[in-house]
Amino acid sequence: MFLFLSRWIGPTASLRFVLAVPLSATFLSYACLGPFTYYRSTIDPTLGTVTERDVLIHRVLQEIPSGSSVVVSPWLLRLADRRRELDFWPLSVDVQEGFKRFGLKYQTPQTRDAEYVLVDLKDPSGYMPGGARHPAVRELLGNPNYGMIGYFDQFLLFRRGHNSSIRDWVTVESSGPAQDPLGVFDGKLALLDCEVDRRVVEPGGWLRVTYLWQCLEDPSYDYAVVTRFLRRGEVLFTWTHEPVDGLFPTSQWKRGETVQDTS
């Protein structure tokens, strides 16, 4: 059959036909079942989309002087790949183990010479498990050489030589002792207010909740916030989180402080 077709359409055409069939099949299978399609359908449907948050982060990157050294957490590389003096942070667990194995002192890049450090606690890549509890993040928060100069929606911006901290970003001036709080917990924390950014949420949508807390007494341990969402008195679901994305645990709050927690 193949010999007959070769004589009918010529040897060159038959060769093109033979090559075109597998190439076409390969192209179609990659387009339909390729890694990006698989990733979007099973892991992250938002891959390739640009959100309002992405726009804000990109704007922050644009405001950093072009000659400055910058290190970013993994997921932010997609927004910062055109910058010079760009480094990857934190080092992988394998590299850290290599440092320990050979007796070398492990230092993340931001503790040496980077001028700016950008961290995305919403990183979905799995490279920074634990978010704010990741050792590199805790190290950075406690590093006296770096101060936090930006914070919104779990995005953190640090700069070398500044002394500001997360406390400066989430504490607000208080008008005095709490008057008619929504609730007092353990005699140490008073919930002054709680607001949501919308009343109706479409399926798959997000709801932003802002809590306003006042510290009545110095807490001796870290509290978690448990929020129940109701509809007609029936509990739809329960959500538990650490205040301020876990960056400012309640054990660090001071008496008289008013803390704004948006999650």
C-alpha positions, 0 to 999 in steps of 0.5 A, a space after each residue: 500500500 505504501 509503495 503504491 502511494 509512493 508511486 502515485 504521489 512521488 517519493 518526496 511527497 510521500 516522505 513529507 506525508 510520513 513525517 507530517 503525520 507523527 509531527 502533527 500528532 506530537 504537536 496536537 498531543 502537546 497542545 492538548 495534554 502538554 505540561 502547561 495545560 495539565 498544570 492549569 487544569 489540575 494544579 493552578 487554573 490561574 496560571 498565565 492570568 494577571 491579577 490586580 495583586 500582580 499589577 501592584 507588585 510589578 509597580 513596586 518592582 518598577 519603583 526600585 532603582 534599576 541598579 539595586 541588587 534585588 532578591 525575590 522568592 520563587 514565585 516573584 521571578 515571573 514578575 521580575 525576570 527583566 531586572 538586572 542584579 536579580 537573585 533567587 531566595 531562599 536557597 533550596 533545602 538541598 543546597 542548605 544541606 550541602 552547606 551543613 555537610 561540609 561544615 560551611 556557614 549557611 547564609 541566605 543572599 539577603 544577609 550578605 549584600 542584597 539591597 532589597 528583598 521581596 517575599 511572597 507568602 502566597 507562593 503556590 510553588 511549594 518552594 517555601 512551605 510554612 509561609 511566615 514560619 519558613 526559617 528564612 522568613 523568620 530569619 529575615 524578620 529578625 535581621 537587624 540589617 533589614 527593615 520592612 518598607 512594604 506590606 500588603 496581601 502577604 507581600 513583603 518588601 524589605 530594604 537594607 539599612 532600614 529599621 522599620 518592622 511589621 509592627 509599624 505597618 499593622 499597629 494603629 493609633 488607639 483612641 483609648 480603652 476599648 468602648 463596647 468591644 465586639 468581644 473580649 477574649 481571655 481578658 487580654 484581647 478585645 475585638 473592636 471591629 470586624 468588616 468584610 469587603 463585600 456582602 455577596 461572593 461568587 463561587 470561587 471568589 475571595 472575601 477579605 476580612 479586616 479585624 481590629 484588635 486591642 491588646 488589654 494585657 500582654 499575652 503570654 502565648 500566641 492566639 489563633 483567630 477562629 471565624 465562623 461564617 453563617 447563613 441564616 444561623 447555620 454554620 457554612 464553614 470555619 476558618 482559622 488563621 494566625 493574626 497578621 499572616 503569622 508575621 506578628 504573633 500575639 505574644 509580641 503584642 504590647 498592652 495598649 496597642 491596636 492591631 489591624 489584621 486583614 486576611 
